[in-house]
Amino acid sequence: MTRRYFLLFALLWTGIVAQAAQPVNIIFIIGDDISWDDIGAYGNGKVKTPNLNRLAREGIKFTNMFLTASSCSPSRTSILTGRYPHNTGAAELHSPLPAHLKYFPELLKQKGYYTALAGKWHEGPNTRRAYDTLLVNQVQNGEGGELQWVNLLKSRPQNKPFFFWLSPYDAHRPWSASTNGPQHDPTRDVEVPPTLVDTRETREDLVAYYNEIARLDHYIGVLEKELAAQGLSENTLIIFTTDNGRPFPGSKTRLTDAGIKAPFLVKWPAGIGAGQTCQSLISAVDIAPTLLALAGVDAGPTFQGKSFAQLFKKPDQEFRKYVFAEHNWHDYEAYERAVRTKDFLYIINKRPKLDNGGPIDANQSPSAKALKAARTTGKLSPLQEDALKVPRPSEEFFDNFKDPAQVGNLLGNHAYTRQIQALKKVLAQWQNDTGDTVPEHLTPDWYDRQTGEPLPAKNQRGEMPGAAKHAERINGKGPF
């Protein structure tokens, strides 16, 4: 009997070890142009995101995740490579990634993962090699790729772990006339951010934006039901994040929290306890090393971030002291750099004579037009006025705790001299370590900043930041 029990125990233990050793499946969902505080789990009491709220309850919610750019493709290429935008050779909008870089889904593919991308894909043709399956740029009634999510799960190879990069167009402009999921009412269901004026046009603009967020949320619920039906929920890690702030003045392309702070929800029942919150400072360049580490893959020297996988078990640990971000050309000439700690934000601007009302989809929106109309009455708040301000400060410094909306520039406040000088040195060190440069001839404006009309310089490109130092070949990480 003793021998029989021993054999039974051995068989059970072998099964448990084998199950524990199963590679984790990974689903990475990246929303388009959605601010961190436009998700119910992050405090917006009006927007209807029940599935994302449940994701937060059943996993871990990060409250200090920061992007490296508040601009679509530079933000995504940074995540894909684990590198800062100027270190990718693709620092500007719609710039293709060079072939010599490593893309983390490619390393997962080499490890034996089935890799697929569904939805928006504008990281360049070289990234095709990272995926077994590409279902891209297929838009039906405003839905970009979501209709393929369940099909991907059903048609995947059954003998491989999988990685899915799911990149819906929601909530990128132009808005859909109708959407699946909960609908919103402009009178009752809108929380007008302090960067905008509260008008009928603004509320209707926000309602259309909310409805697209709700549609994305709807398909996340459909996806999770299919995972459960296939018995995959336990060992599938789901991440939800976004590429930049909302496509409204004062958010998209900004280096304040309104532009670069991102929602970051992670659910993995087999590896993460439910109902956790992590306040540690995280950068988007850390995502790739983290996912590679969970898959047992060495990230290698080209990845400038570090794995934060330990925070899944101990979310109260400190991780970073600094995160860095940059604003390069996105429809309009720009060069800004930022360093943020939990306490402070410091920004430099090498094109202070230019405004930053956002890219063309933001600065020609109904909300922007309402903002400009209200400006003529002289009734804008300092935060509302900021998107239209010319010239802009060449340096800005904010106290994040005393001024969470980052309204008051404290650069001339002598009480903060020590902190300002410290962050100046940190930012300069990061620029030096990573090979950042300030070209004399940046890519110029392609559109008129007031009317949105195309300019003669449209389709002309200038020198890419970092190009003079071949920053795409530099692996320096900068201060951590």
C-alpha positions as CSV (number, residue, x, y, z in Angstrom):
1,M,0.0,0.0,0.0
2,T,2.8,2.3,0.9
3,R,4.4,1.9,-2.5
4,R,1.0,2.4,-4.2
5,Y,0.5,5.7,-2.3
6,F,4.0,6.8,-3.2
7,L,3.4,6.2,-6.9
8,L,0.1,8.0,-6.8
9,F,1.8,11.0,-5.0
10,A,4.6,11.0,-7.5
11,L,2.1,11.0,-10.4
12,L,0.1,13.9,-8.9
13,W,3.3,15.9,-8.1
14,T,4.5,15.4,-11.7
15,G,1.2,16.7,-13.0
16,I,1.4,19.8,-10.8
17,V,4.9,20.5,-11.8
18,A,4.1,20.1,-15.5
19,Q,1.1,22.4,-15.1
20,A,3.2,25.0,-13.3
21,A,5.8,24.8,-16.0
22,Q,3.4,25.6,-18.8
23,P,4.4,28.8,-20.6
24,V,2.1,31.7,-19.9
25,N,-0.1,32.9,-22.7
26,I,0.0,36.6,-23.2
27,I,-2.6,39.0,-24.6
28,F,-1.5,42.6,-24.9
29,I,-4.4,45.1,-25.6
30,I,-3.4,48.6,-26.5
31,G,-6.2,51.2,-26.8
32,D,-5.8,54.1,-29.2
33,D,-5.8,57.7,-27.9
34,I,-7.4,56.9,-24.5
35,S,-6.4,58.8,-21.3
36,W,-5.7,56.9,-18.1
37,D,-8.4,58.8,-16.2
38,D,-11.1,57.9,-18.8
39,I,-11.4,54.4,-17.5
40,G,-13.8,53.7,-14.6
41,A,-11.2,51.9,-12.6
42,Y,-9.1,55.0,-12.5
43,G,-11.9,57.3,-11.2
44,N,-14.1,58.4,-14.1
45,G,-17.6,57.8,-12.7
46,K,-19.3,58.5,-16.0
47,V,-17.6,56.3,-18.6
48,K,-19.1,52.8,-18.9
49,T,-16.2,50.3,-18.7
50,P,-17.5,47.3,-16.7
51,N,-15.1,44.7,-18.2
52,L,-12.0,46.9,-17.6
53,N,-13.2,47.6,-14.1
54,R,-13.5,43.9,-13.5
55,L,-10.1,43.4,-15.0
56,A,-8.8,45.8,-12.3
57,R,-10.6,44.0,-9.5
58,E,-9.4,40.6,-10.6
59,G,-5.7,41.6,-11.2
60,I,-3.4,44.4,-10.5
61,K,-3.9,48.1,-11.2
62,F,-0.8,50.2,-11.8
63,T,-1.2,53.9,-11.0
64,N,2.1,55.2,-12.2
65,M,2.7,53.8,-15.6
66,F,4.2,56.3,-18.0
67,L,4.6,56.3,-21.8
68,T,7.8,57.4,-23.5
69,A,5.8,59.5,-26.0
70,S,2.2,60.9,-26.2
71,S,2.1,60.1,-29.9
72,C,0.8,57.0,-31.6
73,S,3.5,55.2,-33.5
74,P,6.5,56.4,-31.4
75,S,4.8,55.2,-28.3
76,R,4.1,51.8,-29.8
77,T,7.5,51.3,-31.4
78,S,9.0,52.2,-28.0
79,I,6.9,49.4,-26.4
80,L,7.8,46.9,-29.2
81,T,11.5,47.4,-28.9
82,G,11.8,48.4,-25.2
83,R,13.7,51.5,-26.4
84,Y,13.2,55.2,-26.2
85,P,11.7,56.8,-29.3
86,H,14.9,58.5,-30.4
87,N,16.7,55.2,-29.9
88,T,14.4,53.4,-32.3
89,G,15.2,55.4,-35.4
90,A,11.5,56.0,-35.6
91,A,11.0,58.9,-33.2
92,E,8.4,60.7,-35.4
93,L,4.8,59.7,-36.3
94,H,4.6,56.9,-39.0
95,S,8.4,56.3,-39.1
96,P,9.2,52.7,-39.8
97,L,11.4,50.7,-37.4
98,P,14.8,49.6,-38.8
99,A,15.5,45.9,-39.4
100,H,18.5,45.6,-37.1
101,L,16.4,46.1,-33.9
102,K,14.9,43.3,-31.9
103,Y,11.1,43.3,-31.4
104,F,9.9,41.4,-28.3
105,P,7.1,39.4,-30.1
106,E,9.8,38.2,-32.4
107,L,11.8,36.8,-29.5
108,L,8.7,35.1,-28.1
109,K,8.1,33.6,-31.6
110,Q,11.7,32.2,-31.5
111,K,10.9,30.8,-28.1
112,G,8.1,28.8,-29.6
113,Y,5.1,31.1,-29.1
114,Y,2.5,31.5,-31.8
115,T,2.4,35.3,-32.3
116,A,-0.3,37.4,-33.9
117,L,-1.3,41.0,-34.3
118,A,-4.9,42.1,-35.0
119,G,-5.8,45.7,-35.7
120,K,-3.7,48.9,-36.1
121,W,-0.2,48.2,-37.5
122,H,2.0,51.2,-38.3
123,E,5.4,50.2,-36.9
124,G,6.9,49.5,-40.3
125,P,7.2,46.5,-42.6
126,N,10.2,45.0,-40.8
127,T,8.0,44.2,-37.8
128,R,6.1,41.7,-40.0
129,R,8.7,39.1,-39.1
130,A,7.6,39.2,-35.5
131,Y,4.2,37.7,-36.1
132,D,3.0,34.4,-37.5
133,T,-0.3,36.1,-38.3
134,L,-1.2,39.7,-39.2
135,L,-4.8,40.8,-39.4
136,V,-4.2,44.4,-39.9
137,N,-5.9,47.6,-40.9
138,Q,-9.2,45.9,-41.3
139,V,-11.9,48.5,-40.3
140,Q,-15.6,47.6,-40.3
141,N,-18.0,50.2,-38.9
142,G,-15.1,51.7,-37.0
143,E,-14.0,48.4,-35.5
144,G,-10.4,47.7,-36.1
145,G,-9.5,44.1,-35.4
146,E,-11.8,43.4,-32.6
147,L,-14.0,41.1,-34.7
148,Q,-10.9,38.9,-35.2
149,W,-10.1,38.4,-31.6
150,V,-12.3,35.3,-31.0
151,N,-11.3,33.9,-34.3
152,L,-7.6,34.1,-33.4
153,L,-8.3,32.2,-30.2
154,K,-10.2,29.5,-32.0
155,S,-7.8,29.1,-34.9
156,R,-4.5,29.2,-32.9
157,P,-2.2,26.2,-32.9
158,Q,-3.3,24.1,-29.9
159,N,0.3,22.9,-29.1
160,K,1.9,26.3,-28.6
161,P,1.6,29.1,-26.1
162,F,0.4,32.3,-27.7
163,F,1.1,36.0,-27.7
164,F,-1.5,38.4,-29.2
165,W,-0.9,42.1,-29.8
166,L,-4.5,43.4,-30.1
167,S,-4.6,47.0,-31.2
168,P,-8.1,48.3,-31.9
169,Y,-8.7,51.7,-33.5
170,D,-10.9,52.7,-30.5
171,A,-10.9,55.5,-29.6
172,H,-9.1,57.2,-32.5
173,R,-10.9,59.9,-34.4
174,P,-13.0,60.1,-36.5
175,W,-15.7,58.7,-34.3
176,S,-18.1,55.9,-35.4
177,A,-21.8,56.9,-36.0
178,S,-22.8,53.9,-33.9
179,T,-21.0,51.4,-31.6
180,N,-21.5,48.2,-29.8
181,G,-21.6,48.3,-26.0
182,P,-23.1,50.9,-23.6
183,Q,-24.0,54.3,-24.9
184,H,-23.6,57.7,-23.1
185,D,-25.8,60.7,-22.8
186,P,-24.2,64.1,-23.3
187,T,-26.1,65.7,-20.4
188,R,-25.8,63.0,-17.8
189,D,-22.8,60.8,-18.7
190,V,-19.9,63.1,-19.3
191,E,-17.1,64.3,-17.1
192,V,-15.5,67.3,-18.9
193,P,-11.8,67.4,-18.2
194,P,-10.4,70.7,-16.9
195,T,-8.4,71.2,-20.1
196,L,-11.7,71.8,-22.1
197,V,-14.7,74.1,-21.9
198,D,-18.0,72.7,-20.9
199,T,-20.2,73.3,-24.0
200,R,-22.7,71.3,-26.0
201,E,-20.1,70.7,-28.7
202,T,-17.5,69.5,-26.2
203,R,-20.0,67.1,-24.5
204,E,-21.1,65.6,-27.8
205,D,-17.5,65.2,-28.7
206,L,-16.7,63.4,-25.4
207,V,-19.8,61.2,-25.7
208,A,-18.6,59.9,-29.1
209,Y,-15.2,59.3,-27.5
210,Y,-16.7,57.5,-24.5
211,N,-18.9,55.3,-26.8
212,E,-15.7,54.1,-28.5
213,I,-14.1,53.3,-25.2
214,A,-17.2,51.4,-24.3
215,R,-17.1,49.4,-27.5
216,L,-13.5,48.4,-26.8
217,D,-14.6,47.4,-23.3
218,H,-17.4,45.3,-24.8
219,Y,-15.0,43.3,-26.9
220,I,-12.7,42.7,-24.0
221,G,-15.7,41.1,-22.3
222,V,-16.3,38.9,-25.4
223,L,-12.6,37.9,-25.4
224,E,-12.6,36.9,-21.8
225,K,-15.7,34.8,-22.3
226,E,-13.9,32.9,-25.1
227,L,-10.9,32.4,-22.9
228,A,-13.1,30.9,-20.2
229,A,-14.9,28.7,-22.7
230,Q,-11.5,27.2,-23.9
231,G,-10.3,26.8,-20.3
232,L,-7.5,29.3,-20.9
233,S,-8.3,32.0,-18.3
234,E,-6.1,30.7,-15.5
235,N,-2.8,30.8,-17.4
236,T,-3.4,33.7,-19.7
237,L,-1.9,37.1,-18.8
238,I,-4.0,40.0,-20.1
239,I,-2.6,43.5,-20.2
240,F,-4.7,46.6,-21.0
241,T,-3.0,49.9,-21.7
242,T,-3.1,52.8,-24.2
243,D,-0.6,54.6,-26.5
244,N,-1.2,58.2,-25.5
245,G,-3.7,60.6,-24.0
246,R,-7.1,61.5,-25.4
247,P,-7.3,63.2,-28.8
248,F,-8.3,66.6,-27.4
249,P,-6.3,69.8,-26.8
250,G,-4.2,69.6,-23.6
251,S,-3.8,65.8,-23.8
252,K,-2.4,64.1,-26.9
253,T,1.3,65.0,-27.6
254,R,1.6,66.6,-24.2
255,L,4.4,65.6,-21.7
256,T,2.3,66.3,-18.7
257,D,0.3,63.4,-17.1
258,A,-2.6,64.3,-19.4
259,G,-0.5,63.0,-22.3
260,I,2.0,60.4,-21.0
261,K,0.3,58.7,-18.0
262,A,-1.4,55.5,-19.1
263,P,-3.8,53.0,-17.6
264,F,-2.1,49.7,-17.0
265,L,-4.2,46.7,-15.9
266,V,-2.8,43.2,-15.6
267,K,-4.7,40.0,-14.9
268,W,-3.2,36.5,-14.6
269,P,-5.0,34.3,-12.2
270,A,-2.2,31.7,-12.1
271,G,0.4,34.3,-11.2
272,I,-1.2,37.5,-9.8
273,G,-3.5,37.9,-6.8
274,A,-6.7,39.8,-7.3
275,G,-7.5,43.3,-6.1
276,Q,-4.0,44.6,-6.0
277,T,-2.8,48.2,-6.7
278,C,0.8,49.1,-7.5
279,Q,2.0,52.7,-7.1
280,S,5.5,52.0,-8.3
281,L,6.9,54.2,-11.1
282,I,7.0,52.2,-14.4
283,S,8.1,53.1,-17.9
284,A,6.7,51.7,-21.2
285,V,10.2,50.6,-22.0
286,D,9.9,48.1,-19.1
287,I,7.0,46.2,-20.7
288,A,9.0,44.2,-23.2
289,P,11.6,43.0,-20.7
290,T,8.9,42.0,-18.3
291,L,6.9,39.9,-20.8
292,L,10.2,38.3,-22.0
293,A,11.2,37.4,-18.5
294,L,7.8,35.8,-17.8
295,A,8.3,33.7,-20.9
296,G,11.8,32.7,-19.9
297,V,13.6,34.8,-22.6
298,D,16.7,36.9,-22.0
299,A,15.9,40.4,-23.3
300,G,19.5,41.2,-24.3
301,P,21.3,44.5,-24.3
302,T,19.2,46.4,-26.9
303,F,16.2,46.6,-24.5
304,Q,16.7,49.8,-22.4
305,G,14.0,48.9,-19.8
306,K,14.0,46.4,-17.0
307,S,11.6,43.7,-15.9
308,F,9.1,44.6,-13.2
309,A,7.7,41.1,-12.9
310,Q,8.6,41.1,-9.2
311,L,5.9,43.7,-8.6
312,F,3.2,41.2,-9.5
313,K,4.0,39.4,-6.2
314,K,5.1,42.4,-4.2
315,P,3.4,45.5,-5.6
316,D,4.5,47.7,-2.7
317,Q,8.2,47.6,-3.8
318,E,9.8,50.7,-5.3
319,F,11.0,50.1,-8.8
320,R,12.1,53.3,-10.6
321,K,13.2,56.8,-9.5
322,Y,12.7,58.3,-12.9
323,V,10.7,58.0,-16.1
324,F,11.5,59.9,-19.3
325,A,9.4,61.0,-22.3
326,E,9.8,62.9,-25.5
327,H,7.6,64.9,-28.0
328,N,8.8,64.9,-31.6
329,W,7.1,65.7,-34.8
330,H,3.4,64.6,-35.0
331,D,1.8,66.7,-37.8
332,Y,3.7,69.7,-36.3
333,E,7.4,70.5,-35.6
334,A,8.3,69.8,-32.0
335,Y,11.1,69.0,-29.6
336,E,10.3,68.5,-25.9
337,R,11.9,66.2,-23.3
338,A,10.7,65.3,-19.8
339,V,11.8,63.6,-16.7
340,R,9.3,62.7,-14.0
341,T,9.6,61.3,-10.5
342,K,6.7,60.6,-8.2
343,D,7.1,64.1,-6.7
344,F,8.1,66.3,-9.6
345,L,7.9,66.8,-13.4
346,Y,10.6,68.8,-15.4
347,I,10.1,69.6,-19.1
348,I,12.4,71.3,-21.6
349,N,11.1,72.7,-24.9
350,K,13.5,73.6,-27.8
351,R,10.7,75.0,-29.9
352,P,9.1,77.4,-27.4
353,K,7.8,79.8,-30.2
354,L,5.3,77.1,-31.2
355,D,2.1,76.1,-29.5
356,N,1.1,72.6,-28.4
357,G,-2.6,72.3,-29.0
358,G,-2.2,68.7,-30.1
359,P,-2.0,67.1,-33.5
360,I,-4.4,68.0,-36.3
361,D,-7.1,65.6,-35.1
362,A,-7.1,67.3,-31.7
363,N,-6.7,70.9,-32.7
364,Q,-9.4,70.8,-35.4
365,S,-11.9,68.9,-33.2
366,P,-15.3,70.3,-32.1
367,S,-13.8,70.6,-28.6
368,A,-10.9,72.6,-29.9
369,K,-13.1,75.0,-31.8
370,A,-15.2,75.5,-28.6
371,L,-12.0,76.2,-26.7
372,K,-10.9,78.8,-29.3
373,A,-14.3,80.4,-29.3
374,A,-14.3,80.7,-25.5
375,R,-10.9,82.3,-25.7
376,T,-12.3,85.3,-27.4
377,T,-14.4,86.0,-24.3
378,G,-11.3,85.9,-22.0
379,K,-12.9,83.3,-19.8
380,L,-10.5,80.4,-20.1
381,S,-8.8,79.0,-17.0
382,P,-4.9,78.8,-17.1
383,L,-5.1,75.1,-17.9
384,Q,-7.5,75.7,-20.8
385,E,-5.4,78.5,-22.1
386,D,-2.3,76.4,-22.0
387,A,-3.0,74.5,-25.1
388,L,-3.3,77.7,-27.1
389,K,-0.4,79.6,-25.5
390,V,2.3,81.1,-27.7
391,P,5.2,81.4,-26.9
392,R,5.5,78.5,-24.5
393,P,8.0,78.2,-21.6
394,S,11.4,76.7,-22.6
395,E,11.4,75.0,-19.2
396,E,8.6,73.9,-16.9
397,F,8.6,72.4,-13.4
398,F,5.6,71.0,-11.5
399,D,5.0,69.7,-8.0
400,N,2.9,66.6,-8.7
401,F,1.3,66.3,-5.3
402,K,0.5,69.9,-4.6
403,D,-0.6,70.5,-8.2
404,P,-1.8,67.2,-9.7
405,A,-3.2,68.9,-12.8
406,Q,0.2,70.4,-13.4
407,V,-1.0,73.9,-13.9
408,G,1.5,76.1,-12.1
409,N,5.0,76.3,-13.5
410,L,7.3,76.6,-10.5
411,L,10.5,77.2,-12.4
412,G,11.1,80.6,-10.8
413,N,10.1,79.5,-7.3
414,H,13.3,79.5,-5.2
415,A,11.9,77.0,-2.8
416,Y,12.4,74.4,-5.5
417,T,15.8,75.4,-6.7
418,R,17.6,72.2,-5.5
419,Q,15.0,69.9,-7.0
420,I,14.9,71.7,-10.3
421,Q,18.7,71.6,-10.6
422,A,18.7,67.9,-9.7
423,L,16.2,67.0,-12.4
424,K,18.0,69.2,-15.0
425,K,21.2,67.1,-14.4
426,V,19.2,63.8,-14.6
427,L,17.5,64.7,-17.9
428,A,20.9,65.9,-19.4
429,Q,22.5,62.6,-18.3
430,W,19.7,60.6,-19.9
431,Q,20.0,62.6,-23.2
432,N,23.8,62.0,-23.2
433,D,23.6,58.3,-22.2
434,T,21.0,57.6,-24.9
435,G,22.5,59.7,-27.7
436,D,19.7,62.2,-27.9
437,T,20.3,65.3,-30.2
438,V,18.5,68.5,-31.1
439,P,18.6,68.8,-34.9
440,E,18.7,72.3,-36.3
441,H,16.3,71.2,-39.1
442,L,13.5,69.2,-37.6
443,T,10.6,67.9,-39.7
444,P,8.4,71.1,-40.3
445,D,4.7,71.6,-39.8
446,W,2.7,69.8,-42.4
447,Y,-0.5,71.7,-41.6
448,D,-1.6,75.2,-40.7
449,R,-1.9,75.3,-36.9
450,Q,-5.1,77.4,-37.0
451,T,-7.0,76.1,-40.0
452,G,-5.6,72.6,-40.4
453,E,-5.0,73.1,-44.1
454,P,-2.0,71.3,-45.7
455,L,1.2,73.4,-46.1
456,P,3.7,73.3,-49.0
457,A,6.1,71.4,-46.7
458,K,3.7,68.5,-46.3
459,N,5.5,65.1,-46.7
460,Q,8.9,66.7,-46.2
461,R,11.1,65.3,-43.5
462,G,13.8,66.8,-41.5
463,E,16.6,65.3,-39.4
464,M,15.4,62.7,-36.8
465,P,16.4,63.4,-33.2
466,G,19.4,61.2,-32.3
467,A,20.3,60.5,-35.9
468,A,23.6,62.5,-35.7
469,K,24.8,60.1,-33.0
470,H,23.3,57.0,-34.5
471,A,21.1,56.7,-31.4
472,E,19.3,53.7,-32.9
473,R,22.6,51.8,-32.3
474,I,23.1,53.1,-28.7
475,N,21.9,50.9,-25.9
476,G,22.6,53.2,-22.9
477,K,19.7,53.2,-20.4
478,G,20.2,56.5,-18.6
479,P,19.4,57.0,-14.9
480,F,17.0,54.5,-13.4
